[in-house]
Structures are given as structure tokens and as C-alpha cells.
Amino acid sequence: MPFKIIASQCTGCSACETQCPNLAISEVAGAFLIDSEKCTECAGYFDEPQCVAVCPVDYTCVLDTALPRYQKPA
């Protein structure tokens, strides 16, 4: 499941954007969004998703349970 950002909780600090190894996070119209096509949950890069690790507001970057887990290409 890729991560998503709960917009109503996001402070717009941009800490997550610079830490994403997949460049999956961007600002759109003043809100930060995670591109589910690019998000790999930081698999292969870090033990913990970096958006979660650096976000100053708990439970703002969360798994998007509506989408399947990331599968590493064969």
C-alpha cells in the first residue's frame, strides 16, 4: 500500500518532499500529495518510510489501504 498524506493535518512544512527517495511527494495547489504510482514505501532504501519518519504531525502520512501493497518488479 502506498502512503498518502492526510491534507487536513498537513502543516505544509515540506520535510517529507525532500526525504522521499522516489520523488513521489510534490506540492499541488498548496497541499502535499504522494503519487501512488511512485511510492514504494521506501522499500530498498530505508527500514522506515521517510515521510512518516520526518513528519512533525503524527498520523499525517499513512498507508492508503484502498490500494495494494508495493510489489518489487521481477
C-alpha positions as protocol buffer text, in pm:
chain_id: "A"
residue {
  index: 1
  type: MET
  ca { x: 0 y: 0 z: 0 }
}
residue {
  index: 2
  type: PRO
  ca { x: 148 y: 331 z: -90 }
}
residue {
  index: 3
  type: PHE
  ca { x: 132 y: 609 z: 161 }
}
residue {
  index: 4
  type: LYS
  ca { x: -97 y: 909 z: 144 }
}
residue {
  index: 5
  type: ILE
  ca { x: -97 y: 1243 z: 322 }
}
residue {
  index: 6
  type: ILE
  ca { x: -400 y: 1348 z: 523 }
}
residue {
  index: 7
  type: ALA
  ca { x: -434 y: 1700 z: 383 }
}
residue {
  index: 8
  type: SER
  ca { x: -630 y: 1838 z: 678 }
}
residue {
  index: 9
  type: GLN
  ca { x: -340 y: 1750 z: 911 }
}
residue {
  index: 10
  type: CYS
  ca { x: -52 y: 1855 z: 686 }
}
residue {
  index: 11
  type: THR
  ca { x: 126 y: 2172 z: 800 }
}
residue {
  index: 12
  type: GLY
  ca { x: 290 y: 2224 z: 461 }
}
residue {
  index: 13
  type: CYS
  ca { x: 641 y: 2210 z: 609 }
}
residue {
  index: 14
  type: SER
  ca { x: 774 y: 2017 z: 305 }
}
residue {
  index: 15
  type: ALA
  ca { x: 1002 y: 1794 z: 517 }
}
residue {
  index: 16
  type: CYS
  ca { x: 864 y: 1481 z: 350 }
}
residue {
  index: 17
  type: GLU
  ca { x: 913 y: 1605 z: -4 }
}
residue {
  index: 18
  type: THR
  ca { x: 1291 y: 1629 z: 23 }
}
residue {
  index: 19
  type: GLN
  ca { x: 1327 y: 1294 z: 201 }
}
residue {
  index: 20
  type: CYS
  ca { x: 1136 y: 1077 z: -47 }
}
residue {
  index: 21
  type: PRO
  ca { x: 1385 y: 859 z: -238 }
}
residue {
  index: 22
  type: ASN
  ca { x: 1135 y: 807 z: -521 }
}
residue {
  index: 23
  type: LEU
  ca { x: 1038 y: 1172 z: -572 }
}
residue {
  index: 24
  type: ALA
  ca { x: 680 y: 1063 z: -510 }
}
residue {
  index: 25
  type: ILE
  ca { x: 584 y: 1365 z: -299 }
}
residue {
  index: 26
  type: SER
  ca { x: 501 y: 1701 z: -452 }
}
residue {
  index: 27
  type: GLU
  ca { x: 311 y: 2016 z: -371 }
}
residue {
  index: 28
  type: VAL
  ca { x: -5 y: 2078 z: -569 }
}
residue {
  index: 29
  type: ALA
  ca { x: -210 y: 2391 z: -504 }
}
residue {
  index: 30
  type: GLY
  ca { x: -63 y: 2436 z: -157 }
}
residue {
  index: 31
  type: ALA
  ca { x: -111 y: 2074 z: -46 }
}
residue {
  index: 32
  type: PHE
  ca { x: 142 y: 1792 z: -46 }
}
residue {
  index: 33
  type: LEU
  ca { x: 44 y: 1472 z: -224 }
}
residue {
  index: 34
  type: ILE
  ca { x: 205 y: 1130 z: -264 }
}
residue {
  index: 35
  type: ASP
  ca { x: 196 y: 980 z: -613 }
}
residue {
  index: 36
  type: SER
  ca { x: 79 y: 624 z: -552 }
}
residue {
  index: 37
  type: GLU
  ca { x: 246 y: 511 z: -876 }
}
residue {
  index: 38
  type: LYS
  ca { x: 588 y: 618 z: -745 }
}
residue {
  index: 39
  type: CYS
  ca { x: 557 y: 530 z: -374 }
}
residue {
  index: 40
  type: THR
  ca { x: 743 y: 212 z: -280 }
}
residue {
  index: 41
  type: GLU
  ca { x: 701 y: 256 z: 97 }
}
residue {
  index: 42
  type: CYS
  ca { x: 1079 y: 326 z: 87 }
}
residue {
  index: 43
  type: ALA
  ca { x: 1143 y: -45 z: 25 }
}
residue {
  index: 44
  type: GLY
  ca { x: 1505 y: -99 z: -68 }
}
residue {
  index: 45
  type: TYR
  ca { x: 1606 y: 243 z: 61 }
}
residue {
  index: 46
  type: PHE
  ca { x: 1515 y: 266 z: 430 }
}
residue {
  index: 47
  type: ASP
  ca { x: 1376 y: 45 z: 705 }
}
residue {
  index: 48
  type: GLU
  ca { x: 1105 y: 302 z: 776 }
}
residue {
  index: 49
  type: PRO
  ca { x: 906 y: 517 z: 532 }
}
residue {
  index: 50
  type: GLN
  ca { x: 1078 y: 854 z: 538 }
}
residue {
  index: 51
  type: CYS
  ca { x: 759 y: 1057 z: 505 }
}
residue {
  index: 52
  type: VAL
  ca { x: 641 y: 903 z: 833 }
}
residue {
  index: 53
  type: ALA
  ca { x: 982 y: 943 z: 998 }
}
residue {
  index: 54
  type: VAL
  ca { x: 1019 y: 1316 z: 926 }
}
residue {
  index: 55
  type: CYS
  ca { x: 659 y: 1436 z: 951 }
}
residue {
  index: 56
  type: PRO
  ca { x: 613 y: 1657 z: 1258 }
}
residue {
  index: 57
  type: VAL
  ca { x: 244 y: 1564 z: 1288 }
}
residue {
  index: 58
  type: ASP
  ca { x: 167 y: 1205 z: 1391 }
}
residue {
  index: 59
  type: TYR
  ca { x: -59 y: 1003 z: 1160 }
}
residue {
  index: 60
  type: THR
  ca { x: -42 y: 1251 z: 872 }
}
residue {
  index: 61
  type: CYS
  ca { x: 145 y: 1014 z: 638 }
}
residue {
  index: 62
  type: VAL
  ca { x: -49 y: 690 z: 648 }
}
residue {
  index: 63
  type: LEU
  ca { x: -89 y: 377 z: 439 }
}
residue {
  index: 64
  type: ASP
  ca { x: -355 y: 409 z: 171 }
}
residue {
  index: 65
  type: THR
  ca { x: -545 y: 89 z: 241 }
}
residue {
  index: 66
  type: ALA
  ca { x: -755 y: 136 z: -74 }
}
residue {
  index: 67
  type: LEU
  ca { x: -453 y: 44 z: -287 }
}
residue {
  index: 68
  type: PRO
  ca { x: -243 y: -278 z: -297 }
}
residue {
  index: 69
  type: ARG
  ca { x: 97 y: -308 z: -131 }
}
residue {
  index: 70
  type: TYR
  ca { x: 403 y: -223 z: -336 }
}
residue {
  index: 71
  type: GLN
  ca { x: 546 y: -521 z: -523 }
}
residue {
  index: 72
  type: LYS
  ca { x: 906 y: -505 z: -633 }
}
residue {
  index: 73
  type: PRO
  ca { x: 926 y: -566 z: -1012 }
}
residue {
  index: 74
  type: ALA
  ca { x: 1059 y: -909 z: -1106 }
}
